[in-house]
């Protein structure tokens, strides 16, 4: 793994937001869930899809705070436009486990 500078790290805008809506995404190639995440007044609500179906249901995700990269370009996923990348780690089988915060923090807060 190569090292990066702090300036490189600072280019990645990771924010915390609250999932305000989640829906199954049955037309996706791999099982996924559509998410709408509120990042507060500065960024508003952004959407994405994520392959989270092993550990999460749409109902379990609403109200949960998540971390996401908010400065990637939008990406078309089927008929759905993804605007952010929600962050997680693989479990022992490779299924996504979401990154989360210990305490509730204001939506839109930037990782530092």
C-alpha distances in whole Angstrom, upper triangle without the diagonal:
4,7,10,13,16,17,15,15,18,19,18,21,21,25,27,30,32,33,36,37,35,36,36,34,36,36,32,31,29,31,30,31,32,31,33,31,33,31,35,37,34,32,35,34,31,31,28,28,26,26,27,30,29,29,31,34,35,38,35,33,36,36,32,30,26,23,23,21,24,23,22,25,27,27,30,29,33,35,33,31,28,28,25,22,23,20,20,18,19,21,22,23,21,23,22,23,23,22,25,26,29,32,33,32,33,32,30,28,25,22,21
4,7,10,13,15,12,13,16,17,17,20,21,24,27,30,33,34,37,38,36,38,37,36,38,38,34,33,31,33,32,33,33,33,34,32,34,31,34,36,33,32,34,34,31,31,29,29,27,28,29,32,32,32,33,36,37,39,37,35,37,37,33,31,27,24,23,21,24,22,21,24,27,27,30,30,34,36,34,32,29,28,25,22,24,21,21,20,21,24,25,26,24,26,25,25,25,23,26,27,30,32,34,32,33,32,30,28,24,22,21
4,7,10,12,10,10,14,15,15,18,19,23,25,29,32,33,36,37,36,38,38,37,39,39,35,34,33,34,33,33,34,32,33,31,32,30,33,34,31,30,33,33,31,31,29,30,28,29,30,33,33,32,34,37,37,39,37,34,36,36,33,30,26,23,22,20,23,21,21,24,27,27,31,31,35,37,35,32,29,27,25,22,23,21,21,21,22,25,26,28,25,27,25,26,25,23,25,26,28,30,32,30,31,30,28,26,22,19,18
4,7,8,6,7,10,11,12,15,17,20,23,26,30,31,34,35,35,37,37,36,38,38,34,34,32,34,32,32,32,31,31,29,30,27,30,31,28,27,30,30,28,29,27,28,27,28,29,33,33,32,33,36,36,38,36,33,35,34,31,28,25,21,20,17,20,18,18,21,24,25,29,30,33,35,33,30,27,25,22,20,22,20,21,21,23,26,28,29,26,27,25,26,24,22,24,25,27,29,30,28,29,28,25,23,19,17,15
4,5,5,7,9,10,12,15,17,20,23,26,30,32,35,36,36,38,39,38,40,40,36,36,35,36,34,34,34,32,32,29,30,27,29,30,27,26,30,30,28,30,28,30,29,31,31,35,35,34,35,38,37,40,37,34,36,35,32,28,26,22,21,18,20,18,19,22,25,27,30,32,35,37,34,31,28,26,23,22,23,21,23,23,26,29,30,32,29,30,28,28,26,23,25,25,28,29,30,27,28,27,24,22,18,16,14
4,5,5,6,9,10,13,14,17,20,24,27,29,32,34,34,37,38,37,40,40,36,37,35,36,33,33,32,30,30,27,27,24,26,27,24,24,27,28,27,28,27,29,28,30,31,34,35,33,34,36,36,38,35,32,34,32,30,26,23,20,19,17,18,17,18,22,25,27,30,31,35,37,34,30,27,25,22,21,22,20,22,22,26,28,31,32,29,30,27,27,25,22,23,23,25,26,27,24,25,24,21,19,15,13,11
4,5,5,7,9,12,14,17,21,24,28,29,32,34,34,36,38,36,40,39,36,36,35,36,33,33,32,30,29,27,27,23,25,26,23,22,26,27,25,27,27,29,28,30,31,35,36,35,35,37,36,38,36,33,34,33,30,27,24,20,19,16,17,15,17,19,23,25,29,30,34,35,32,29,26,23,21,20,22,21,23,24,27,30,33,34,31,31,28,28,26,23,24,24,27,28,28,25,25,24,21,19,15,14,12
4,5,5,7,11,13,16,20,23,26,28,31,32,32,34,35,34,37,36,33,33,32,33,30,30,29,28,28,25,26,23,25,26,23,22,25,26,24,25,24,26,25,27,28,32,33,32,32,35,34,36,34,31,32,32,29,26,23,19,17,14,15,13,14,17,20,22,26,27,31,32,30,26,23,21,19,18,20,18,21,21,24,28,30,31,27,28,25,26,24,21,23,24,26,28,28,25,25,24,21,19,16,14,13
4,5,6,9,10,14,17,20,23,25,28,30,30,32,33,32,35,35,31,32,30,31,28,28,27,25,25,23,23,20,23,24,21,20,23,24,22,23,22,24,23,25,26,30,30,29,29,32,31,33,31,28,29,28,26,22,19,16,14,12,14,13,14,17,20,22,25,26,30,32,29,26,22,20,17,16,17,15,18,19,22,25,27,29,25,26,23,23,21,18,20,20,23,24,24,22,22,21,18,16,12,10,9
4,5,7,9,12,16,19,23,25,27,29,29,32,33,32,36,35,32,33,32,32,29,29,28,25,25,22,22,19,20,22,18,18,21,22,21,23,22,25,24,27,27,31,32,31,30,33,32,33,32,28,29,28,25,22,19,16,14,12,13,11,13,17,20,22,26,27,31,32,29,25,22,19,17,16,18,17,19,21,24,27,30,31,28,28,25,24,22,19,20,20,23,23,23,20,20,19,16,14,10,9,8
4,6,9,12,16,19,22,24,27,28,28,30,32,30,34,33,30,31,30,31,28,27,26,24,23,21,21,18,20,21,18,17,20,21,19,21,20,23,23,25,26,30,31,30,30,32,31,33,31,28,29,28,26,22,19,16,14,10,11,9,10,13,16,19,23,24,28,29,26,22,20,17,15,15,17,16,19,21,24,28,30,31,27,27,24,24,22,20,21,21,25,25,25,22,21,20,16,15,12,11,11
4,6,10,13,16,19,21,23,25,25,27,28,27,30,30,27,28,27,27,24,24,23,21,20,18,19,16,18,20,17,15,18,19,16,18,17,19,19,22,22,26,27,27,26,28,27,29,28,24,25,25,22,19,16,12,10,7,8,7,8,12,15,17,20,22,25,26,23,20,17,14,12,11,13,12,15,17,21,24,27,28,24,24,21,21,18,16,18,18,22,23,22,20,19,17,14,13,10,9,10
4,6,10,13,16,18,20,22,23,25,27,26,30,29,27,28,27,27,24,23,21,19,18,15,15,12,15,16,13,12,15,15,14,16,16,18,18,21,22,26,27,26,25,27,25,27,26,22,23,22,20,16,14,10,8,6,6,6,9,12,14,17,20,22,25,26,22,19,16,13,10,11,12,12,15,18,21,25,28,28,25,24,21,20,17,15,16,16,20,20,19,17,16,14,10,10,7,7,9
4,7,10,13,15,18,20,20,23,25,24,28,28,25,27,25,25,22,20,19,16,16,13,13,11,14,16,14,12,14,15,13,15,14,17,16,19,19,23,24,23,22,24,22,24,22,19,20,19,16,13,10,7,5,4,6,8,10,14,15,17,21,21,25,25,22,19,16,13,10,9,9,9,12,15,19,22,25,26,22,21,18,17,14,12,12,13,16,17,16,14,14,12,9,8,6,5,9
4,7,10,13,15,18,18,22,24,24,27,28,26,27,26,25,22,20,18,15,14,11,10,7,10,13,11,10,12,12,11,13,14,17,17,20,19,23,24,22,21,22,21,22,21,17,17,16,14,10,8,6,6,6,7,10,12,15,16,18,21,22,25,25,22,19,16,13,10,10,10,10,13,17,20,23,26,27,24,22,19,17,14,12,11,11,15,15,13,11,10,8,5,5,4,6,10
4,7,10,13,15,16,20,22,23,26,28,25,27,26,24,21,18,17,14,13,9,9,7,9,13,12,11,12,12,12,13,14,16,16,19,18,21,22,20,18,20,18,19,17,14,14,12,10,7,6,5,6,9,10,13,15,18,18,20,23,23,26,26,22,20,17,14,11,11,10,10,13,16,20,22,25,26,23,21,18,16,12,10,9,9,12,11,10,8,8,6,5,6,7,8,11
4,7,9,12,13,17,20,21,24,26,24,26,25,23,19,16,15,11,9,6,5,4,7,11,11,10,9,9,9,11,12,15,15,18,17,20,22,19,17,18,16,17,15,12,11,10,8,5,6,7,8,11,10,14,16,18,18,19,21,21,24,24,20,18,15,13,11,12,10,12,14,18,21,23,26,27,24,22,18,16,13,12,10,10,14,13,10,9,8,5,6,8,10,11,15
4,6,9,11,15,18,19,23,24,23,26,24,22,18,15,14,10,8,5,5,7,9,12,14,12,11,9,10,11,13,15,15,18,16,18,20,18,15,15,13,13,12,9,8,6,6,4,6,9,10,14,13,17,19,21,19,21,22,22,24,24,20,19,16,15,13,14,11,13,15,19,21,23,26,27,24,21,18,16,13,13,11,11,14,13,10,10,9,7,9,11,13,15,19
4,6,7,11,14,16,19,21,20,23,21,19,15,12,10,7,6,4,6,9,11,15,16,14,12,9,10,9,11,12,12,15,13,15,18,16,13,12,10,10,10,6,5,5,6,6,7,10,11,14,14,18,19,20,18,19,20,19,21,21,17,17,14,14,12,13,11,13,15,18,20,22,25,25,23,20,16,15,12,13,12,13,16,16,13,13,13,10,12,14,16,18,21
4,7,11,14,16,20,21,21,24,23,20,17,13,11,8,6,6,6,10,11,14,16,14,11,8,10,10,12,14,15,18,16,17,20,18,15,14,10,10,11,8,5,6,8,9,11,14,14,17,16,20,21,22,19,21,21,20,22,21,17,17,16,15,15,16,14,17,18,22,24,25,29,28,26,23,20,19,16,17,16,17,19,18,15,15,14,12,14,16,19,21,24
4,7,11,13,16,18,18,21,20,17,14,10,8,6,5,7,9,13,15,17,19,16,13,10,11,9,11,12,13,16,14,15,18,17,13,12,8,9,10,8,6,8,10,12,13,15,15,18,17,21,21,21,19,19,19,18,19,18,15,15,14,15,15,16,14,17,19,22,23,25,28,27,25,22,19,19,16,18,17,19,22,21,18,19,18,15,17,20,21,23,27
4,7,9,13,15,14,18,16,14,10,7,5,5,6,9,12,15,17,20,21,18,16,12,12,9,10,9,10,12,11,12,15,14,10,8,5,7,9,7,6,10,11,13,13,15,15,18,18,21,21,21,18,18,18,16,17,16,13,14,13,15,14,15,13,16,17,20,21,22,25,24,22,18,16,16,14,17,17,19,22,22,19,20,20,17,19,21,23,24,27
4,6,9,12,12,15,14,12,9,6,5,7,9,12,15,18,21,23,24,21,19,15,14,11,11,9,11,12,11,11,15,15,11,9,5,8,11,10,10,13,14,16,16,18,18,20,20,23,22,22,19,18,17,15,15,14,12,14,14,16,16,16,15,18,19,21,22,23,26,24,22,19,17,18,17,20,20,23,25,25,23,24,24,21,22,25,26,27,30
4,6,9,9,12,11,8,7,5,6,9,12,15,18,21,24,26,27,24,22,18,17,13,12,9,10,10,10,9,12,13,11,8,6,10,12,11,12,16,16,18,18,20,19,22,22,25,23,23,20,18,17,14,14,14,12,15,15,17,17,17,16,19,19,21,21,21,24,22,20,17,16,17,17,20,21,24,27,27,26,27,27,24,25,27,28,28,32
4,6,6,9,9,7,5,5,6,10,13,16,19,22,25,27,28,24,22,18,16,13,11,8,9,9,11,10,14,15,13,11,10,13,15,14,15,19,19,20,19,20,19,21,21,23,21,21,18,16,14,11,10,10,9,12,12,16,16,16,16,18,19,21,20,22,24,22,20,17,16,18,18,21,22,26,29,29,28,28,28,25,25,28,28,29,32
4,6,8,8,7,7,8,10,13,16,20,23,26,29,31,31,28,26,22,20,16,14,11,12,11,13,11,14,16,15,13,12,15,17,17,18,22,22,24,22,24,23,24,25,27,24,24,21,18,16,12,11,12,12,15,16,19,20,19,19,21,21,23,22,23,25,22,21,18,18,20,20,24,25,29,32,33,31,32,32,29,29,32,32,32,36
4,7,8,8,9,10,11,15,17,21,24,27,29,31,32,28,26,23,20,16,14,11,13,12,15,14,17,19,18,16,15,19,20,19,21,24,24,26,24,25,23,24,24,26,23,22,19,16,13,10,8,9,10,13,14,18,19,19,20,22,23,24,23,25,27,24,22,19,19,22,22,26,27,31,34,35,33,34,33,30,30,32,32,33,36
4,5,6,6,9,10,13,16,19,23,25,28,30,30,26,25,22,19,15,12,9,10,9,12,12,15,17,16,15,15,19,20,18,20,23,23,24,22,22,20,21,22,23,21,20,17,14,11,8,7,9,9,12,12,16,17,16,17,19,19,21,20,22,24,21,19,16,16,19,20,23,25,28,31,33,31,32,32,28,28,30,30,30,33
4,7,8,12,13,17,20,22,26,28,31,33,33,29,28,25,22,18,15,12,12,10,13,13,15,18,18,17,18,21,22,21,23,26,25,26,24,24,22,23,24,25,22,21,19,15,13,9,8,12,12,15,15,18,19,18,18,20,20,21,19,21,23,19,17,16,16,20,21,24,26,30,33,35,33,34,34,31,31,32,32,31,34
4,6,10,12,15,19,21,25,27,30,32,32,29,28,24,21,18,14,11,10,7,10,10,11,15,15,15,16,19,19,18,21,24,23,24,21,22,20,21,23,24,22,22,19,16,15,11,11,14,14,16,15,18,18,16,16,18,17,18,16,17,19,16,14,12,13,16,18,21,23,27,30,32,31,32,32,29,29,31,30,29,33
4,7,10,13,17,19,23,25,28,31,31,28,26,23,20,17,14,10,9,6,8,6,9,12,11,11,12,16,16,15,18,21,20,21,19,21,20,21,23,25,22,23,20,18,16,12,13,15,14,16,15,19,18,16,16,17,16,17,16,17,19,16,14,11,12,15,16,19,22,25,28,30,29,30,30,27,28,29,29,29,32
4,7,10,13,15,19,21,25,27,27,24,23,19,17,13,10,6,5,4,6,6,9,11,10,10,10,14,14,13,15,18,17,18,16,17,16,18,19,22,20,20,17,15,14,11,12,13,12,14,12,15,15,13,12,14,14,16,15,17,19,17,15,12,11,13,14,17,19,23,25,27,26,26,27,24,24,26,26,26,29
4,6,10,12,16,18,22,24,25,21,20,16,14,11,8,5,5,6,6,7,11,11,9,8,7,11,11,10,11,15,14,16,14,16,15,17,18,21,19,20,17,15,15,12,13,13,11,13,11,14,13,13,11,14,14,17,17,18,21,19,17,13,12,13,13,16,17,21,23,24,23,24,24,21,22,24,24,24,28
4,7,10,14,16,19,21,22,18,17,13,11,7,6,4,7,9,10,11,14,15,12,11,8,12,13,10,11,14,14,15,14,15,14,16,16,19,17,17,14,13,13,10,12,11,9,10,9,11,11,12,11,14,15,18,19,21,24,22,20,17,15,16,14,17,18,21,24,24,22,23,22,19,20,22,23,23,27
4,6,10,12,15,18,19,15,13,10,8,5,5,6,8,11,10,12,15,15,12,11,8,11,12,8,9,11,11,12,11,12,11,14,14,17,16,17,14,14,14,13,15,14,11,11,9,10,10,10,9,13,14,18,19,21,24,23,21,17,15,15,13,15,15,18,21,21,19,19,19,15,16,19,19,20,24
4,7,10,12,15,15,12,10,6,6,4,7,9,11,14,14,16,19,18,15,14,11,13,14,10,9,11,11,11,11,13,12,14,13,16,16,16,14,15,15,15,17,15,12,11,10,10,10,12,11,14,16,20,22,24,27,26,24,21,18,18,15,16,16,18,21,21,18,18,17,13,14,17,18,20,23
4,6,9,12,13,10,8,5,5,6,8,11,12,16,15,17,20,18,15,15,12,14,14,10,9,9,9,8,8,10,9,12,11,14,15,16,15,16,17,17,19,19,15,14,11,10,9,11,9,13,15,19,21,23,27,27,24,21,18,17,14,14,14,15,18,18,15,14,13,9,10,13,14,16,20
4,6,9,10,8,6,4,7,9,12,14,16,19,18,21,23,22,19,18,15,16,16,13,11,10,11,9,10,11,11,13,11,15,17,18,16,19,20,20,23,21,18,16,14,12,11,13,12,15,18,22,24,26,30,30,27,24,21,20,16,16,15,15,18,17,14,13,10,7,8,11,13,16,19
4,7,7,6,5,6,7,11,13,16,17,21,20,23,25,23,21,21,18,19,19,15,14,12,12,10,10,10,10,11,9,13,15,17,16,19,21,21,24,23,20,17,15,12,11,13,12,14,18,21,24,26,30,30,28,25,21,20,17,16,14,14,18,16,13,11,9,5,4,8,10,13,16
4,6,6,5,7,10,13,16,19,21,24,23,26,28,26,24,24,21,21,21,18,16,14,14,12,13,13,13,15,12,15,18,20,19,22,24,25,27,26,22,20,18,15,14,17,16,18,21,25,28,30,34,34,31,29,25,24,20,19,17,16,19,17,14,11,8,5,5,9,11,15,18
4,6,5,9,12,15,18,22,24,27,27,29,32,30,27,27,24,24,24,21,19,17,18,16,17,16,16,17,14,16,19,20,20,23,25,26,29,27,23,21,20,17,16,19,19,21,24,28,31,33,37,37,34,32,28,27,23,22,21,20,23,20,17,14,11,9,8,11,13,17,20
4,6,10,11,15,18,22,23,27,27,30,32,30,28,28,25,26,26,22,21,19,19,17,17,16,15,15,12,13,17,18,18,21,24,25,28,27,23,20,19,15,15,18,18,20,24,27,30,33,37,37,34,32,28,27,23,22,21,20,23,21,18,15,12,10,7,10,11,15,18
4,7,8,12,14,18,20,23,24,26,29,28,25,25,22,24,24,20,19,18,18,15,15,14,12,12,9,11,13,14,14,18,20,21,24,23,19,17,15,11,11,14,15,17,21,25,28,30,34,34,31,29,25,24,21,20,19,19,22,21,18,16,13,9,7,10,11,15,18
4,6,10,13,17,19,23,23,25,28,26,24,23,20,21,22,18,16,15,16,14,14,14,13,14,11,13,16,16,15,18,20,21,23,22,18,16,15,12,12,15,15,18,22,25,28,30,34,34,31,28,25,24,21,20,19,20,23,21,18,16,13,9,8,12,14,17,20
4,7,10,14,16,20,19,22,25,23,20,20,17,18,19,15,13,13,14,13,13,13,12,13,11,14,15,15,14,16,17,18,20,19,15,13,12,10,10,13,13,17,20,23,26,28,32,31,28,26,22,22,19,19,18,19,22,21,18,16,14,10,10,14,15,18,21
4,7,11,13,17,17,20,23,22,19,19,16,18,19,15,14,15,15,13,12,12,10,11,8,11,12,12,10,12,14,15,17,16,12,10,8,6,7,10,11,14,17,21,23,26,30,29,26,23,20,20,17,18,18,19,23,22,19,18,16,12,11,15,15,17,21
4,7,10,14,14,17,20,20,17,16,14,16,17,13,13,15,14,14,12,13,11,12,10,13,12,12,10,11,11,11,14,13,9,8,6,6,6,9,10,13,16,20,22,24,27,26,23,21,18,19,16,17,18,20,23,23,21,20,18,15,14,17,18,19,23
4,7,10,12,14,17,17,15,15,13,16,16,13,14,16,15,14,12,12,10,11,10,13,12,12,9,9,10,9,12,12,8,7,4,6,6,7,8,11,14,17,18,21,24,23,20,17,15,16,14,15,17,19,23,24,22,21,20,17,16,19,18,19,23
4,7,9,11,14,15,13,13,11,15,15,12,14,16,15,15,13,14,12,13,13,16,14,14,12,10,10,8,10,11,8,8,6,9,9,8,8,12,13,16,17,19,22,20,17,15,13,14,13,16,17,20,24,25,23,23,23,19,19,21,21,21,25
4,6,8,11,12,10,11,11,14,14,12,14,16,15,15,12,13,11,13,14,17,15,16,14,12,13,10,13,14,12,12,9,11,10,8,7,9,10,12,13,15,18,17,14,11,9,11,10,13,15,19,22,23,22,22,23,20,20,21,21,21,24
4,6,8,10,9,11,12,15,14,13,16,18,16,17,14,15,14,16,18,20,18,19,17,15,15,12,14,16,14,15,13,15,14,11,10,11,10,12,11,13,16,14,11,8,7,10,11,14,16,20,23,25,24,25,26,23,23,24,24,23,26
4,6,6,6,8,9,12,11,10,13,16,13,15,12,14,14,17,19,21,20,21,19,18,18,15,17,19,16,17,15,17,15,12,10,11,9,11,11,11,15,13,11,7,6,8,8,12,14,18,20,22,21,23,24,21,22,23,23,22,26
4,6,5,6,9,11,11,11,14,17,15,17,16,18,18,20,22,25,23,24,22,20,20,17,18,19,17,19,17,20,18,16,14,15,13,14,13,13,15,13,12,9,8,10,11,15,17,20,23,24,24,25,26,24,25,26,27,26,29
4,6,8,11,14,12,13,16,19,17,18,17,19,19,22,24,27,25,27,25,23,23,20,21,23,21,22,20,22,20,18,15,15,13,13,11,10,12,10,10,6,8,9,11,15,17,20,22,24,24,26,28,26,27,28,28,27,30
4,7,10,12,9,10,14,16,14,16,14,17,18,21,23,26,25,27,25,24,24,21,23,24,22,23,21,22,20,18,15,14,12,12,11,10,13,12,11,8,7,7,9,13,14,17,19,21,21,23,25,23,25,25,26,24,28
4,7,8,6,7,10,13,11,13,13,16,17,20,22,25,24,26,24,23,23,20,21,22,20,21,19,20,18,17,13,14,12,14,14,13,16,15,14,10,9,9,9,13,14,17,18,20,19,22,23,21,23,24,25,24,27
4,5,5,6,9,12,12,15,15,18,18,22,23,26,25,26,24,23,22,20,20,21,19,20,19,21,19,18,15,17,15,17,17,17,20,18,17,14,13,12,12,16,16,19,21,22,21,23,24,22,24,25,26,26,30
4,5,5,7,10,11,13,14,17,17,20,21,24,24,25,22,21,21,18,19,19,16,18,17,18,17,17,14,17,16,19,19,19,22,21,20,16,14,14,13,16,16,19,21,22,20,22,22,20,22,24,25,25,29
4,5,6,9,10,14,15,18,19,23,23,27,27,28,25,25,24,22,23,22,20,21,20,21,20,20,17,19,18,21,21,21,24,23,22,18,17,16,15,18,17,19,21,21,19,21,22,20,22,24,26,26,30
4,6,8,8,11,12,16,18,21,22,26,26,27,25,25,25,23,24,24,21,22,20,21,20,19,16,17,16,18,19,18,21,21,20,16,15,13,12,15,14,16,17,18,17,19,20,19,21,22,24,24,28
4,6,5,8,9,13,14,18,19,22,22,24,22,22,22,20,22,22,19,19,17,18,16,15,12,14,14,16,18,18,21,21,19,16,13,12,10,12,12,14,16,16,15,17,17,15,18,19,21,21,24
4,6,9,10,14,15,19,19,23,23,24,22,23,23,21,23,22,19,20,18,18,17,17,14,16,17,20,21,22,25,25,23,20,17,16,13,15,14,15,17,17,14,16,16,14,17,19,21,22,25
4,7,10,13,15,19,19,23,24,25,24,24,25,24,26,25,22,22,20,19,18,18,15,16,17,20,22,23,26,26,25,21,18,16,14,15,12,13,15,13,11,13,13,12,15,16,19,20,23
4,6,10,13,16,17,21,22,24,23,23,25,23,25,25,22,21,19,18,16,16,12,13,14,16,19,19,23,23,22,18,15,13,10,11,9,10,12,11,9,11,12,11,14,15,17,17,21
4,7,10,14,14,18,20,22,21,22,24,23,26,26,22,21,18,17,14,14,11,11,12,15,18,19,23,24,22,19,15,13,10,9,7,7,10,10,8,8,10,8,10,11,13,13,17
4,7,10,12,15,16,19,18,19,21,20,23,24,20,19,15,14,11,10,7,7,9,12,15,17,21,21,19,16,13,11,7,6,6,8,11,12,10,11,12,9,10,11,12,12,15
4,7,9,13,14,17,17,18,21,20,23,24,20,19,15,13,10,9,6,6,8,12,15,17,21,22,19,17,13,12,8,6,7,8,12,13,12,11,12,10,10,9,9,9,12
4,6,9,10,13,13,15,17,17,21,21,18,16,12,10,6,5,4,5,9,13,16,18,22,22,19,17,14,13,10,9,10,12,16,17,15,14,14,11,10,11,10,10,13
4,6,7,10,11,13,16,17,20,21,18,15,12,9,6,5,7,7,11,14,17,20,24,24,20,19,16,16,13,12,13,15,19,20,18,17,16,13,11,12,10,10,13
4,6,9,9,12,15,17,20,20,17,14,10,7,5,7,9,11,14,18,21,24,27,27,24,22,19,19,16,15,16,17,21,21,19,17,16,13,10,11,10,11,14
4,6,9,12,15,17,21,21,18,14,12,8,7,9,12,13,17,20,23,26,29,29,25,24,21,22,19,18,19,20,24,24,23,20,19,16,13,14,12,13,15
4,6,9,12,14,18,19,16,12,10,7,7,8,11,13,16,19,21,25,28,27,23,23,20,21,19,18,20,22,26,26,25,23,22,19,16,17,15,15,18
4,6,10,13,16,16,14,10,9,7,8,10,14,16,19,22,24,27,30,29,26,25,22,24,21,21,23,25,29,29,28,26,24,21,18,20,18,19,21
4,7,10,13,13,10,7,6,4,7,10,13,16,19,22,24,27,30,29,25,24,21,23,21,21,23,25,29,29,27,26,24,21,18,21,19,21,23
4,6,10,10,8,6,5,7,9,10,13,16,19,21,22,25,28,27,23,22,20,22,20,21,24,26,30,31,29,28,27,23,21,23,22,23,26
4,6,7,6,4,6,9,11,13,15,18,21,23,24,27,29,27,24,22,21,23,22,24,26,28,32,33,31,30,29,25,24,26,25,26,29
4,6,5,6,7,10,12,12,15,17,19,21,21,24,26,24,21,19,18,21,20,22,24,28,31,32,30,30,29,25,24,27,26,26,30
4,5,8,10,13,15,16,18,21,22,24,24,26,29,26,23,21,21,23,23,25,27,31,34,35,33,33,32,28,27,30,29,30,33
4,7,10,13,16,17,19,22,24,26,26,29,31,29,26,24,23,25,24,27,28,31,35,35,33,32,31,28,27,30,30,31,34
4,6,10,12,14,15,19,21,23,24,27,29,27,24,22,20,22,21,23,25,28,31,31,29,29,27,24,23,26,26,27,30
4,6,10,12,14,17,20,23,24,27,30,28,25,23,21,22,21,22,24,26,30,30,28,27,26,22,21,23,23,24,28
4,6,8,10,14,16,19,21,24,27,25,22,20,17,19,17,19,20,23,26,27,25,24,23,19,18,20,20,21,24
4,7,10,13,16,20,22,25,28,27,24,22,19,20,17,18,19,21,25,25,23,22,20,17,15,17,17,18,21
4,6,10,13,16,19,22,25,24,21,19,16,17,14,14,16,18,22,22,20,19,18,15,13,15,14,15,18
4,6,10,13,15,18,21,21,17,16,13,14,11,12,14,16,20,21,20,19,19,16,14,16,14,14,17
4,7,10,13,16,19,19,16,14,10,11,8,8,10,13,17,18,17,17,17,14,14,14,14,13,17
4,7,10,13,17,17,14,12,9,9,6,6,9,12,15,17,17,17,18,15,15,15,14,12,15
4,7,9,13,14,11,9,6,5,4,5,8,12,15,17,18,18,20,18,18,17,16,14,17
4,7,10,11,8,8,6,5,6,7,11,14,16,19,20,21,23,21,21,20,19,17,19
4,7,7,5,5,5,6,9,10,14,17,19,22,23,24,26,25,25,24,23,21,23
4,5,5,5,6,6,10,12,15,18,19,22,24,25,28,26,27,26,25,23,25
4,6,8,10,10,14,15,18,21,22,26,27,29,31,30,31,30,29,26,28
4,6,9,11,14,17,20,23,24,28,29,30,32,31,31,31,30,28,30
4,6,9,12,14,18,21,23,26,27,28,30,28,28,28,27,25,27
4,7,10,13,16,19,21,24,25,26,28,26,26,27,26,24,26
4,6,9,12,16,18,21,21,22,24,22,23,23,22,20,23
4,7,9,13,15,18,18,20,22,20,21,21,21,19,21
4,6,10,13,15,15,16,18,16,17,17,17,15,18
4,7,10,13,13,14,16,15,15,15,14,12,15
4,7,9,10,11,13,13,14,13,13,12,15
4,6,7,8,11,11,13,11,12,11,13
4,7,9,13,14,16,14,15,14,15
4,6,10,12,14,13,15,14,16
4,7,9,12,11,14,14,16
4,6,9,7,10,11,14
4,6,6,10,12,14
4,6,9,11,15
4,6,10,13
4,7,9
4,6
4
